[in-house]
Amino acid sequence: MGPAELVQAAAMARRFYLEGKSKIQIADEFGVSRFKVARVLETALERDLVRIEIRVPSELDAERSDALRARYGLRHAVVVESPADASEDAADPENLGEVAADLLGELVAEGDVLGLAWGRSTIHMAAALHRLPPCTVVQLTGVYDAGTADRGSVEAVRRAADVSGGEAHPIYAPMLLPDSATAAALRGQTGIARAFEYFDKVTVACVSIGSWEPGVSTVYDMLSEEEREHYASLGAAAEMSAHLFDAEGRRIGRDLGERCITVEADRLRRIPEVVAIAGGRRKAAAIGAVLRSGLVTSLVTDTAAADHLLLETGPGPRPALDRADPDGA
């Protein structure tokens, strides 16, 4: 390109990229065809006269996020850089909750019903909330330990409701009960029954994922050794909101749900947006199992888990937006 062509190309590029003018407007200004403008802009890119940078905050990995979204058919996938000093045995990085809080600020609209399930990640997310449109907030599961309710999911529901200025519907009950009769009796109590009435109205839900091992699954930690071995023999690989899944995303151990205060899987599948928050290499296989269940539409995770998920072999990923149930396949 000669000097005149370079000057003209720079001027056209400035109009298009910086001033937001259309190719037709630029063509009229310079007295050329819009096809000529298109060729000049293309040449400007090829000759490095124009450089385009796509920049996101350093803690977000845009490339992995897009690859993960495409592989699993997710509506949203946000991958956060794993902490440099994180070990393979580390729990979910706390910054996942901060990013998830920002994501909920985007996804929740005024008048929505937000459902929060018990989990360390959802508790961190609620603590990080700073903006949320006016909405109703309902608890989707009982608590891990009723004695710690003020520091757990009940407090998370209250926090989200305070930020949004909406109503809060907490559940003051343990997640796991000794038997199905006790669980059924608790579900009939006024406060708990009122929360359950909102389950079919939930438009956005936030859940955590655990792998079937100590310290990484709330349900695992609450069961006896005999019960753990029983569900392991059925192929338990992941847990979400007291629902168990095998490696292919099929639900197992449905009898456990009869003893739990939790949203039913069928109701979860009908919620338009279900955001899972989970990360770390230790949880990667469990995250993959839950993604194949068709219960989750969006995911906030970290690079350690994302790398495993993107290289995962075995049963092909099931597109999350189909909300397909592997048990019915």
Backbone bond lengths (Angstrom), bond angles and torsions (degrees), N, CA, C in turn:
res aa  C-N    CA-C-N  psi(-1)  N-CA   C-N-CA  omega(-1)  CA-C   N-CA-C  phi
1 M - - - 1.462 - - 1.524 109.40 -
2 G 1.359 115.29 131.96 1.443 120.10 177.10 1.521 110.86 -79.64
3 P 1.345 116.54 175.95 1.470 120.40 -177.25 1.526 113.14 -56.36
4 A 1.336 117.00 -44.31 1.466 119.64 -178.59 1.526 110.74 -65.19
5 E 1.341 116.26 -40.59 1.468 119.83 179.32 1.520 111.31 -66.01
6 L 1.348 115.63 -39.31 1.466 120.02 179.09 1.528 110.86 -63.52
7 V 1.315 116.71 -44.35 1.460 120.77 -179.56 1.527 110.17 -64.13
8 Q 1.348 115.23 -43.78 1.456 118.67 179.98 1.528 111.00 -64.88
9 A 1.327 117.36 -42.80 1.455 121.16 179.61 1.525 111.00 -62.05
10 A 1.343 115.93 -40.69 1.461 119.87 179.13 1.523 111.00 -64.35
11 A 1.341 115.38 -40.35 1.466 119.66 180.00 1.532 110.78 -66.10
12 M 1.332 116.03 -44.10 1.462 119.45 178.85 1.536 111.30 -63.81
13 A 1.338 115.82 -41.06 1.463 119.88 179.69 1.520 110.65 -63.78
14 R 1.341 116.12 -39.19 1.466 119.37 178.23 1.524 110.75 -63.11
15 R 1.335 115.94 -43.77 1.469 118.83 178.98 1.530 111.27 -61.24
16 F 1.328 116.51 -41.81 1.471 121.10 -173.23 1.526 112.19 -77.67
17 Y 1.339 116.94 -50.26 1.465 120.59 -172.08 1.522 114.03 -86.12
18 L 1.332 117.08 -32.22 1.453 119.44 -175.69 1.525 113.21 -102.50
19 E 1.342 116.30 -36.23 1.458 119.05 -177.08 1.526 112.58 -96.60
20 G 1.333 116.62 -9.84 1.460 120.39 175.36 1.518 115.26 74.02
21 K 1.325 117.26 20.97 1.467 119.69 179.43 1.525 110.16 -78.99
22 S 1.322 116.20 151.07 1.455 120.89 179.58 1.526 110.29 -79.43
23 K 1.335 115.80 164.85 1.461 120.03 178.33 1.521 111.33 -64.87
24 I 1.314 117.38 -32.19 1.472 120.91 178.43 1.528 110.00 -67.19
25 Q 1.355 116.37 -43.46 1.475 119.57 178.88 1.524 110.99 -63.05
26 I 1.324 116.64 -39.92 1.459 120.73 179.83 1.534 110.01 -67.03
27 A 1.333 115.71 -40.76 1.466 120.20 179.05 1.519 110.92 -60.88
28 D 1.328 117.22 -41.91 1.471 121.02 179.13 1.519 110.91 -64.37
29 E 1.345 115.38 -40.84 1.467 118.69 -178.30 1.523 111.97 -65.42
30 F 1.337 117.26 -40.09 1.459 120.66 -174.81 1.530 112.66 -96.85
31 G 1.340 117.03 -2.27 1.454 120.02 176.61 1.520 113.71 70.39
32 V 1.319 116.95 34.78 1.466 121.69 178.16 1.524 107.86 -128.21
33 S 1.341 115.76 174.79 1.461 119.13 178.28 1.532 110.30 -80.70
34 R 1.328 116.08 158.23 1.470 118.95 178.26 1.530 110.50 -66.36
35 F 1.335 116.55 -24.27 1.465 119.81 177.41 1.530 109.87 -69.59
36 K 1.330 115.35 -36.46 1.468 120.55 175.72 1.522 110.10 -63.49
37 V 1.338 115.86 -42.14 1.469 120.14 178.25 1.518 109.97 -61.13
38 A 1.329 117.21 -44.36 1.464 121.32 -179.59 1.520 110.79 -60.15
39 R 1.341 116.88 -42.34 1.473 120.76 179.90 1.522 110.84 -65.74
40 V 1.337 116.87 -40.28 1.465 120.41 -179.58 1.533 110.24 -65.30
41 L 1.319 116.79 -42.86 1.465 120.15 179.88 1.530 110.62 -64.89
42 E 1.324 116.30 -38.95 1.466 120.17 178.08 1.527 110.45 -65.32
43 T 1.317 116.52 -41.96 1.468 120.51 178.31 1.527 110.93 -65.18
44 A 1.339 116.40 -37.70 1.467 120.39 179.36 1.533 111.09 -60.92
45 L 1.319 116.00 -36.58 1.463 120.01 176.80 1.524 110.66 -70.30
46 E 1.333 116.31 -44.33 1.466 120.92 -177.83 1.524 111.13 -64.01
47 R 1.335 117.77 -36.97 1.467 122.10 -177.52 1.525 112.54 -87.58
48 D 1.327 116.95 6.41 1.471 122.10 177.57 1.520 112.28 66.82
49 L 1.354 115.58 20.84 1.458 119.33 175.30 1.537 109.22 -72.70
50 V 1.326 115.37 -30.22 1.468 122.37 177.47 1.526 107.94 -121.42
51 R 1.299 116.05 131.52 1.455 121.18 175.47 1.522 108.97 -118.80
52 I 1.328 115.02 129.97 1.468 120.02 -179.76 1.525 108.55 -110.23
53 E 1.317 116.11 124.50 1.459 121.02 177.26 1.513 109.72 -114.15
54 I 1.321 115.91 135.61 1.459 121.88 173.99 1.520 106.41 -108.18
55 R 1.307 116.80 111.89 1.452 120.14 -172.72 1.525 110.20 -121.36
56 V 1.317 115.98 129.51 1.457 122.43 173.14 1.520 106.90 -122.96
57 P 1.328 118.18 162.88 1.475 119.20 177.91 1.523 111.31 -52.02
58 S 1.313 116.09 144.64 1.463 120.90 -172.21 1.515 113.44 -59.37
59 E 1.345 117.83 -25.95 1.459 118.62 -177.59 1.533 112.80 -79.02
60 L 1.331 117.66 -10.88 1.461 121.36 179.65 1.522 110.16 -99.57
61 D 1.339 116.61 137.40 1.458 121.66 177.76 1.529 108.09 -106.86
62 A 1.320 116.17 96.78 1.463 121.38 -174.61 1.526 112.06 -65.22
63 E 1.340 117.21 -38.85 1.460 120.09 -176.85 1.524 111.36 -66.70
64 R 1.329 117.26 -47.32 1.461 120.18 178.16 1.533 110.56 -65.05
65 S 1.319 116.49 -38.00 1.468 120.49 -179.90 1.526 110.68 -58.67
66 D 1.329 116.24 -47.86 1.456 120.04 -178.24 1.524 111.40 -67.79
67 A 1.340 117.01 -38.77 1.463 120.42 179.28 1.527 111.22 -64.89
68 L 1.321 116.43 -40.16 1.462 121.01 179.91 1.524 110.78 -68.38
69 R 1.328 115.78 -41.15 1.462 119.67 177.52 1.523 111.51 -59.50
70 A 1.324 115.85 -44.69 1.461 120.34 -178.39 1.531 111.56 -68.17
71 R 1.325 117.51 -41.32 1.465 120.64 -176.35 1.516 112.40 -63.89
72 Y 1.321 116.53 -40.44 1.463 119.54 -176.19 1.524 113.64 -103.88
73 G 1.319 116.93 3.49 1.456 119.32 178.30 1.516 112.77 66.37
74 L 1.327 116.67 31.14 1.458 120.92 -178.00 1.523 111.43 -77.07
75 R 1.315 115.70 153.73 1.460 119.17 174.76 1.524 109.92 -74.94
76 H 1.318 116.04 -43.54 1.465 121.06 176.87 1.530 108.41 -137.47
77 A 1.326 116.21 136.16 1.463 121.54 171.89 1.523 106.58 -134.91
78 V 1.314 115.90 123.86 1.463 121.24 179.77 1.519 107.85 -123.03
79 V 1.320 116.32 117.08 1.468 122.06 -179.13 1.520 109.01 -106.52
80 V 1.318 115.05 125.89 1.458 122.79 -178.47 1.523 108.94 -105.29
81 E 1.307 117.04 142.72 1.463 120.42 177.16 1.526 110.22 -60.14
82 S 1.326 116.71 130.40 1.459 120.72 175.98 1.524 109.06 -68.91
83 P 1.330 117.62 142.40 1.473 119.40 176.97 1.523 110.83 -56.65
84 A 1.315 116.59 140.47 1.466 120.96 -176.19 1.519 112.28 -60.82
85 D 1.329 116.53 -30.45 1.458 119.85 -177.12 1.526 112.90 -97.86
86 A 1.358 117.73 10.88 1.463 120.59 -177.84 1.523 110.70 -72.66
87 S 1.334 116.43 135.75 1.459 121.16 176.26 1.522 109.32 -93.91
88 E 1.329 116.11 165.47 1.465 120.05 -179.31 1.521 111.53 -63.72
89 D 1.334 117.34 -24.85 1.457 120.75 -178.47 1.521 112.69 -90.30
90 A 1.332 116.80 1.75 1.466 120.01 -175.98 1.522 110.89 -67.55
91 A 1.337 115.10 148.49 1.459 120.48 174.82 1.526 109.34 -73.93
92 D 1.334 115.93 179.12 1.460 120.33 179.46 1.533 110.09 -52.76
93 P 1.332 117.93 128.40 1.463 119.58 176.34 1.529 110.35 -58.51
94 E 1.332 117.00 138.35 1.458 119.95 -176.86 1.522 111.92 -64.41
95 N 1.355 117.51 -25.74 1.465 118.09 -179.09 1.524 112.30 -67.95
96 L 1.339 117.85 -14.68 1.467 119.48 173.69 1.526 110.02 -62.43
97 G 1.323 116.18 -40.76 1.458 120.25 179.33 1.519 111.95 -63.83
98 E 1.328 116.40 -37.24 1.460 120.29 179.72 1.529 110.98 -66.30
99 V 1.334 116.12 -43.20 1.461 120.05 178.61 1.522 110.41 -67.68
100 A 1.343 116.92 -40.28 1.462 120.61 178.53 1.529 111.08 -62.88
101 A 1.330 116.89 -35.44 1.464 120.21 177.84 1.525 110.31 -62.57
102 D 1.332 116.74 -42.03 1.469 120.36 177.08 1.522 110.95 -65.14
103 L 1.351 116.50 -38.49 1.465 120.09 179.37 1.525 110.76 -64.66
104 L 1.326 117.59 -42.51 1.463 119.92 178.29 1.525 110.94 -62.38
105 G 1.335 115.70 -34.93 1.455 118.75 176.61 1.516 112.08 -60.42
106 E 1.334 117.02 -28.34 1.470 121.82 176.39 1.521 111.90 -81.71
107 L 1.334 116.86 -39.92 1.463 120.96 -169.80 1.523 114.12 -82.74
108 V 1.323 116.70 -34.18 1.459 120.29 -176.10 1.531 109.90 -80.56
109 A 1.328 115.49 131.51 1.462 121.23 178.15 1.523 109.68 -112.79
110 E 1.295 116.18 162.11 1.463 120.84 -179.98 1.533 110.24 -58.01
111 G 1.318 115.84 131.68 1.462 121.04 179.44 1.512 113.77 91.54
112 D 1.340 117.95 -5.92 1.466 120.75 177.63 1.524 110.53 -68.97
113 V 1.336 114.58 165.33 1.455 121.60 171.33 1.524 106.71 -115.69
114 L 1.326 116.11 117.34 1.457 122.94 -177.53 1.517 109.71 -98.57
115 G 1.336 116.86 125.95 1.451 121.61 178.21 1.515 111.11 -107.07
116 L 1.330 117.27 133.71 1.462 122.28 179.73 1.518 109.88 -121.36
117 A 1.329 116.10 123.76 1.458 121.52 176.12 1.521 109.22 -94.28
118 W 1.355 116.46 158.86 1.462 119.45 -180.00 1.522 109.45 -67.33
119 G 1.322 115.51 143.91 1.458 121.19 175.64 1.511 109.53 165.60
120 R 1.320 117.15 146.50 1.467 119.90 179.37 1.529 111.27 -59.18
121 S 1.327 115.69 -38.52 1.469 119.33 -178.38 1.521 111.73 -66.07
122 T 1.333 116.86 -41.16 1.464 119.03 -179.94 1.532 110.76 -69.96
123 I 1.332 116.70 -32.19 1.460 120.11 176.59 1.528 110.17 -66.00
124 H 1.359 116.61 -43.53 1.466 120.15 176.09 1.528 110.70 -62.37
125 M 1.331 115.80 -39.05 1.460 119.88 179.73 1.520 110.81 -61.94
126 A 1.334 116.29 -47.40 1.468 119.88 -178.61 1.522 111.14 -62.26
127 A 1.322 117.09 -38.60 1.464 120.87 179.64 1.525 111.25 -64.74
128 A 1.344 116.93 -27.34 1.463 121.28 -177.55 1.521 113.33 -90.44
129 L 1.331 117.80 -4.36 1.463 120.81 -177.93 1.526 111.21 -65.69
130 H 1.331 115.29 131.85 1.459 120.24 176.44 1.526 111.92 -128.35
131 R 1.317 116.10 -16.03 1.466 119.35 177.91 1.517 109.26 -146.37
132 L 1.309 115.51 136.98 1.461 121.80 179.78 1.519 107.24 -162.63
133 P 1.338 118.71 128.62 1.461 119.86 178.36 1.531 110.79 -62.02
134 P 1.315 118.38 160.13 1.467 120.94 178.24 1.529 110.67 -56.39
135 C 1.329 116.50 120.80 1.462 121.06 -178.21 1.519 109.79 -155.65
136 T 1.316 115.79 163.09 1.464 122.24 174.91 1.521 108.05 -89.70
137 V 1.327 116.79 139.37 1.458 121.21 -178.76 1.525 109.00 -119.72
138 V 1.326 116.34 126.74 1.458 121.34 -177.43 1.525 109.95 -126.70
139 Q 1.311 115.92 142.53 1.466 121.84 177.78 1.525 108.91 -83.97
140 L 1.322 117.29 133.06 1.461 121.91 -174.37 1.529 113.67 -97.68
141 T 1.323 117.81 -13.82 1.458 120.87 -179.30 1.525 109.37 -141.59
142 G 1.316 115.28 161.13 1.442 119.22 170.43 1.513 109.57 -69.97
143 V 1.333 115.91 -177.37 1.463 120.09 -176.68 1.519 109.93 -98.41
144 Y 1.317 114.35 157.88 1.465 121.11 178.99 1.514 110.26 -63.22
145 D 1.332 115.70 -41.19 1.454 121.30 179.41 1.524 106.65 -144.84
146 A 1.334 116.70 115.88 1.461 120.11 -176.93 1.519 111.62 -56.26
147 G 1.338 117.55 -27.20 1.453 121.37 179.79 1.509 113.54 -71.15
148 T 1.339 117.96 -14.35 1.469 120.84 -179.84 1.526 111.38 -113.74
149 A 1.336 116.05 21.60 1.471 119.76 -174.86 1.521 112.81 -57.02
150 D 1.357 116.70 -38.41 1.458 118.80 -177.32 1.517 112.63 -67.57
151 R 1.333 116.97 -16.91 1.463 120.11 179.49 1.524 111.10 -108.00
152 G 1.309 117.45 8.79 1.453 120.62 -174.88 1.505 113.49 -124.60
153 S 1.344 115.43 -135.15 1.460 120.12 -171.60 1.523 112.63 -68.51
154 V 1.330 118.90 -30.38 1.463 119.94 176.72 1.526 109.70 -62.27
155 E 1.316 115.72 -45.57 1.462 119.59 178.32 1.528 111.17 -65.87
156 A 1.345 117.71 -34.81 1.466 120.87 178.08 1.525 110.56 -62.75
157 V 1.332 116.57 -41.52 1.467 121.00 178.63 1.525 109.97 -64.89
158 R 1.318 115.81 -44.28 1.468 119.14 178.68 1.525 111.07 -61.99
159 R 1.317 116.55 -42.90 1.463 120.77 -178.50 1.529 110.46 -61.70
160 A 1.335 116.45 -47.63 1.470 120.11 -179.41 1.526 110.86 -62.35
161 A 1.323 116.35 -40.45 1.465 119.98 179.51 1.528 110.92 -66.17
162 D 1.328 116.98 -38.27 1.465 120.17 178.09 1.525 111.04 -63.55
163 V 1.327 116.37 -42.43 1.470 120.30 -179.68 1.521 110.55 -65.49
164 S 1.330 116.61 -39.89 1.472 120.41 -176.83 1.520 112.72 -83.71
165 G 1.328 116.84 -22.23 1.458 119.84 -175.19 1.515 112.72 79.09
166 G 1.350 116.94 14.95 1.459 120.87 -178.35 1.523 112.92 -101.44
167 E 1.323 115.51 -174.27 1.455 121.78 179.40 1.524 110.73 -77.79
168 A 1.331 116.37 149.70 1.458 122.31 175.49 1.524 109.45 -115.94
169 H 1.329 115.70 136.65 1.462 121.17 177.75 1.530 108.68 -128.48
170 P 1.341 116.59 82.54 1.468 120.31 -179.56 1.522 111.59 -80.59
171 I 1.321 115.17 167.18 1.470 121.80 176.86 1.527 107.69 -120.98
172 Y 1.320 115.93 112.81 1.460 120.83 179.55 1.523 109.12 -93.45
173 A 1.313 115.50 75.48 1.467 120.42 -179.71 1.520 109.02 -160.31
174 P 1.344 117.38 152.52 1.463 119.85 175.53 1.521 110.86 -66.15
175 M 1.310 116.50 155.27 1.459 120.21 176.84 1.526 111.33 -71.59
176 L 1.337 116.90 -42.68 1.464 121.77 -175.81 1.520 110.25 -113.24
177 L 1.318 116.39 129.93 1.452 122.91 179.41 1.529 110.43 -110.98
178 P 1.349 118.16 162.28 1.469 120.25 -177.33 1.521 113.87 -63.19
179 D 1.338 117.03 -31.68 1.464 119.80 -177.23 1.526 109.42 -153.96
180 S 1.336 115.44 168.18 1.464 121.01 -176.20 1.529 112.30 -67.51
181 A 1.334 117.50 -31.42 1.464 120.20 -179.31 1.527 110.79 -65.74
182 T 1.317 116.75 -42.94 1.468 120.60 178.24 1.524 110.22 -63.81
183 A 1.339 116.12 -42.14 1.468 120.23 179.29 1.530 110.39 -62.43
184 A 1.332 116.63 -43.15 1.467 120.47 -179.34 1.526 110.73 -63.57
185 A 1.327 116.32 -38.93 1.461 120.40 179.84 1.528 110.54 -64.40
186 L 1.332 116.56 -42.24 1.464 120.13 179.44 1.527 111.52 -65.76
187 R 1.336 116.46 -38.50 1.472 119.17 179.62 1.526 111.38 -61.31
188 G 1.313 116.31 -25.23 1.455 120.34 -179.13 1.513 114.02 -83.85
189 Q 1.334 117.72 -10.59 1.457 120.22 178.36 1.526 110.55 -65.71
190 T 1.321 116.15 146.32 1.466 121.82 -170.21 1.529 113.61 -52.61
191 G 1.325 117.61 -54.10 1.462 120.30 -176.46 1.513 112.91 -63.11
192 I 1.339 116.20 -42.79 1.466 120.48 -179.20 1.520 110.29 -69.58
193 A 1.328 116.54 -41.39 1.469 120.34 178.86 1.528 110.61 -62.15
194 R 1.329 116.49 -36.37 1.473 119.62 179.72 1.529 110.26 -65.83
195 A 1.327 116.72 -40.10 1.462 119.95 177.39 1.524 110.34 -64.45
196 F 1.328 117.49 -43.48 1.463 121.44 179.50 1.525 111.53 -60.63
197 E 1.327 117.41 -32.03 1.467 120.81 179.26 1.525 111.60 -62.59
198 Y 1.328 116.76 -24.48 1.457 120.77 -178.98 1.529 112.32 -84.41
199 F 1.324 118.23 -13.16 1.457 120.04 -174.87 1.525 112.87 -56.76
200 D 1.319 117.02 -39.33 1.472 120.09 -179.76 1.527 112.37 -74.92
201 K 1.332 116.92 -9.04 1.465 120.45 -179.79 1.528 111.99 -100.58
202 V 1.332 117.06 -5.88 1.463 120.38 -177.44 1.530 109.94 -64.44
203 T 1.319 116.35 131.96 1.466 121.50 179.32 1.533 112.24 -107.63
204 V 1.332 116.06 -28.05 1.468 121.73 176.94 1.524 107.83 -135.64
205 A 1.330 116.53 128.72 1.464 120.61 178.80 1.518 109.96 -123.27
206 C 1.321 115.21 150.87 1.456 121.51 178.40 1.527 108.22 -126.14
207 V 1.341 116.48 123.71 1.460 121.04 -174.98 1.527 110.71 -131.51
208 S 1.331 115.22 162.89 1.460 121.97 174.56 1.525 109.01 -112.90
209 I 1.326 116.36 163.39 1.469 122.40 -179.83 1.526 108.68 -127.16
210 G 1.324 116.23 138.43 1.452 120.73 176.45 1.515 111.01 -126.94
211 S 1.325 117.04 148.57 1.462 120.37 173.91 1.522 108.05 -93.33
212 W 1.333 117.26 157.73 1.455 121.73 -171.00 1.529 110.93 -80.70
213 E 1.315 115.13 75.74 1.456 121.55 179.22 1.521 108.81 -161.18
214 P 1.326 117.88 161.08 1.464 120.49 -176.29 1.523 112.50 -62.67
215 G 1.325 114.43 140.12 1.453 120.39 176.89 1.509 115.12 80.12
216 V 1.331 117.87 -8.12 1.468 121.18 -177.52 1.527 111.25 -122.48
217 S 1.319 117.23 -0.12 1.454 122.49 175.44 1.520 108.75 -141.18
218 T 1.313 115.83 122.40 1.454 120.53 178.91 1.519 111.27 -59.92
219 V 1.319 116.66 -45.42 1.459 120.83 -177.72 1.527 110.53 -64.50
220 Y 1.314 116.92 -43.07 1.464 120.76 178.96 1.522 109.92 -54.94
221 D 1.319 116.47 -45.41 1.462 120.70 -176.74 1.522 112.36 -67.95
222 M 1.331 118.35 -22.47 1.462 121.52 -177.97 1.531 113.14 -88.05
223 L 1.328 117.75 -15.42 1.458 121.47 -174.72 1.523 112.21 -90.11
224 S 1.336 115.59 161.77 1.455 120.83 174.18 1.525 109.39 -76.32
225 E 1.317 117.24 163.60 1.456 120.98 179.90 1.523 110.86 -60.58
226 E 1.310 116.71 -38.19 1.461 120.57 179.07 1.523 111.17 -63.70
227 E 1.327 116.21 -42.09 1.466 120.08 179.34 1.532 110.63 -67.54
228 R 1.308 117.72 -38.64 1.466 120.67 177.87 1.516 110.80 -60.63
229 E 1.298 115.97 -45.72 1.465 120.61 179.94 1.524 111.06 -64.15
230 H 1.333 116.08 -36.77 1.471 119.83 179.42 1.531 110.61 -62.31
231 Y 1.334 116.63 -49.29 1.462 119.17 -177.95 1.530 111.66 -71.25
232 A 1.326 116.09 -30.40 1.469 119.17 174.70 1.525 110.02 -63.93
233 S 1.325 116.61 -37.35 1.474 120.32 179.37 1.524 111.64 -66.69
234 L 1.335 116.57 -22.52 1.472 120.84 177.47 1.531 111.50 -84.51
235 G 1.340 115.92 -5.28 1.461 120.11 178.15 1.507 114.78 99.07
236 A 1.328 117.96 19.85 1.469 120.42 -179.27 1.522 111.00 -55.86
237 A 1.320 116.24 125.33 1.465 121.90 179.34 1.520 111.83 -125.13
238 A 1.332 116.83 -20.71 1.460 120.55 -175.90 1.515 110.11 -153.35
239 E 1.331 114.32 158.47 1.467 121.14 177.73 1.514 109.06 -139.72
240 M 1.321 115.77 137.41 1.460 121.33 175.55 1.517 108.30 -144.76
241 S 1.309 117.09 120.49 1.460 122.14 178.47 1.530 112.05 53.19
242 A 1.340 116.04 40.44 1.471 124.47 178.36 1.524 113.13 71.02
243 H 1.319 117.85 14.17 1.461 122.16 172.65 1.525 108.00 -103.74
244 L 1.329 116.65 136.10 1.457 121.65 -176.89 1.528 110.40 -104.23
245 F 1.341 116.12 146.33 1.464 121.87 -177.68 1.517 109.99 -135.94
246 D 1.347 115.33 146.53 1.457 118.60 171.53 1.526 108.44 -86.53
247 A 1.317 117.22 -177.89 1.464 121.02 -174.45 1.522 113.28 -63.13
248 E 1.322 117.36 -22.61 1.463 120.70 -179.33 1.524 112.61 -94.20
249 G 1.321 116.66 5.54 1.455 119.88 177.31 1.515 114.76 87.79
250 R 1.329 117.43 7.63 1.472 120.13 177.98 1.526 109.59 -83.10
251 R 1.318 116.08 139.91 1.457 120.21 178.94 1.520 110.41 -74.32
252 I 1.326 115.67 137.63 1.457 121.71 177.11 1.529 108.28 -131.41
253 G 1.318 116.33 168.55 1.461 120.38 176.87 1.510 113.61 56.84
254 R 1.319 117.22 45.58 1.462 120.53 -176.80 1.528 112.23 -63.99
255 D 1.328 116.47 -22.59 1.464 119.21 178.22 1.524 111.54 -62.17
256 L 1.331 116.41 -27.42 1.457 119.86 179.50 1.522 110.53 -62.72
257 G 1.328 116.87 -37.26 1.457 120.96 -179.42 1.506 113.39 -60.42
258 E 1.327 117.15 -28.39 1.462 120.74 179.52 1.518 111.55 -67.70
259 R 1.332 117.10 -20.54 1.463 121.91 -179.76 1.528 111.93 -98.16
260 C 1.323 116.58 0.91 1.465 120.10 -173.29 1.518 112.87 -111.68
261 I 1.315 115.41 148.78 1.460 122.42 170.04 1.526 106.08 -94.96
262 T 1.310 116.11 99.68 1.462 120.44 -175.92 1.520 110.87 -160.56
263 V 1.312 116.15 160.31 1.458 120.94 174.84 1.524 108.95 -69.22
264 E 1.322 117.21 136.32 1.459 121.59 -179.71 1.531 110.29 -68.98
265 A 1.329 116.03 151.61 1.461 121.18 -178.66 1.519 111.30 -60.85
266 D 1.330 117.67 -39.81 1.468 120.34 -179.51 1.525 111.27 -63.06
267 R 1.320 116.34 -35.98 1.465 119.29 177.10 1.529 110.63 -69.83
268 L 1.324 116.94 -40.27 1.464 120.09 176.19 1.513 110.96 -57.39
269 R 1.334 116.28 -42.04 1.467 120.59 -177.19 1.522 111.33 -64.96
270 R 1.320 117.97 -24.33 1.466 120.94 -179.57 1.529 112.99 -87.77
271 I 1.328 117.36 -10.56 1.463 119.82 178.51 1.536 108.92 -72.57
272 P 1.330 118.21 127.33 1.471 120.29 -174.35 1.527 114.42 -57.21
273 E 1.335 117.45 -39.61 1.461 120.43 -177.42 1.525 110.04 -132.11
274 V 1.342 115.82 116.20 1.466 121.31 177.11 1.523 107.86 -119.72
275 V 1.321 115.67 112.96 1.462 122.05 -177.37 1.525 109.12 -100.94
276 A 1.330 116.24 121.85 1.464 121.35 175.79 1.517 109.47 -99.08
277 I 1.332 115.89 139.10 1.458 121.64 176.99 1.520 107.20 -119.93
278 A 1.311 117.38 114.50 1.466 121.26 180.00 1.515 109.01 -166.38
279 G 1.320 116.20 143.40 1.452 119.70 179.85 1.513 111.92 -154.76
280 G 1.309 114.81 -177.98 1.455 121.11 -179.01 1.515 112.24 93.99
281 R 1.324 116.35 144.40 1.456 121.63 179.63 1.518 111.90 -57.17
282 R 1.327 115.63 -35.80 1.463 120.40 -176.28 1.528 112.29 -64.78
283 K 1.335 117.12 -27.26 1.463 120.98 -179.12 1.529 113.44 -98.81
284 A 1.316 117.80 -3.01 1.459 120.63 -170.25 1.528 113.03 -56.45
285 A 1.338 117.87 -48.89 1.464 120.45 -178.59 1.517 110.92 -63.18
286 A 1.336 116.84 -38.06 1.468 120.56 179.14 1.524 110.58 -65.49
287 I 1.334 116.92 -39.80 1.466 120.04 177.78 1.525 109.83 -61.00
288 G 1.339 116.86 -43.86 1.458 120.40 178.61 1.517 111.86 -59.81
289 A 1.335 117.11 -41.00 1.466 120.77 179.57 1.523 111.00 -62.37
290 V 1.328 116.92 -45.18 1.461 120.17 -178.75 1.531 111.05 -68.13
291 L 1.341 117.53 -36.87 1.462 119.31 177.19 1.521 110.92 -61.00
292 R 1.340 117.19 -34.95 1.465 120.41 179.28 1.523 112.61 -75.34
293 S 1.332 117.22 -11.08 1.471 120.06 -178.64 1.523 112.22 -74.39
294 G 1.326 117.62 -18.06 1.461 120.70 -177.93 1.515 113.74 79.97
295 L 1.341 117.84 8.34 1.460 120.94 -177.72 1.526 112.93 -91.79
296 V 1.332 116.52 -16.07 1.464 121.39 -174.35 1.523 109.88 -113.23
297 T 1.332 116.90 138.58 1.463 120.71 178.45 1.524 112.67 -107.53
298 S 1.343 116.91 -24.72 1.468 120.82 -177.41 1.522 110.00 -140.69
299 L 1.328 115.37 156.90 1.465 120.22 -175.50 1.519 111.09 -141.83
300 V 1.337 115.50 136.49 1.461 122.41 168.56 1.520 106.26 -115.07
301 T 1.327 116.96 119.01 1.463 120.71 -175.96 1.523 109.38 -144.10
302 D 1.339 116.31 -172.40 1.458 119.49 179.92 1.522 110.49 -120.40
303 T 1.328 116.07 173.61 1.462 120.42 -174.71 1.536 111.85 -65.10
304 A 1.330 117.46 -32.46 1.467 119.93 -179.68 1.519 110.65 -61.82
305 A 1.323 117.10 -45.72 1.464 120.53 178.79 1.527 110.76 -73.13
306 A 1.333 117.27 -39.67 1.464 120.81 -177.61 1.522 111.55 -60.56
307 D 1.339 117.48 -41.90 1.461 120.17 -179.69 1.528 111.15 -60.90
308 H 1.317 116.76 -40.13 1.465 120.03 177.08 1.522 110.69 -66.23
309 L 1.321 117.06 -44.38 1.463 121.28 -177.50 1.527 111.80 -64.26
310 L 1.322 116.97 -35.48 1.459 120.30 -178.37 1.527 112.41 -76.66
311 L 1.326 117.03 -19.47 1.463 121.34 178.59 1.521 112.21 -102.30
312 E 1.316 116.56 -3.62 1.455 122.23 -173.28 1.529 111.57 -56.98
313 T 1.326 115.04 136.92 1.460 120.83 176.10 1.522 108.32 -112.35
314 G 1.309 116.21 178.42 1.464 119.29 179.72 1.511 110.45 102.59
315 P 1.344 117.58 -148.22 1.464 120.81 -177.33 1.519 111.31 -55.44
316 G 1.311 116.89 133.83 1.455 120.78 -178.43 1.507 111.62 -62.21
317 P 1.338 118.09 141.50 1.455 121.83 178.89 1.528 111.09 -58.85
318 R 1.301 116.72 142.19 1.462 121.88 179.44 1.527 108.04 -100.68
319 P 1.332 117.66 121.97 1.465 119.31 -178.20 1.523 111.73 -52.87
320 A 1.331 116.14 123.46 1.455 120.95 -174.62 1.527 112.33 -64.42
321 L 1.322 117.19 -34.85 1.457 118.94 -175.20 1.518 113.09 -70.54
322 D 1.331 117.82 -15.39 1.466 119.88 174.46 1.516 110.75 -71.51
323 R 1.349 117.01 -20.36 1.463 124.10 -175.96 1.509 110.59 51.46
324 A 1.345 116.83 33.81 1.456 121.69 -177.69 1.522 111.01 -76.03
325 D 1.326 116.77 140.78 1.447 123.53 179.00 1.519 108.71 -93.89
326 P 1.358 119.19 116.43 1.468 121.10 -179.91 1.522 112.86 -57.44
327 D 1.339 116.86 -27.82 1.464 119.54 179.44 1.530 111.91 -67.85
328 G 1.328 115.16 -21.64 1.461 118.32 -178.68 1.517 112.49 -99.75
329 A 1.349 115.94 0.91 1.467 120.25 -177.05 1.518 110.68 -75.01
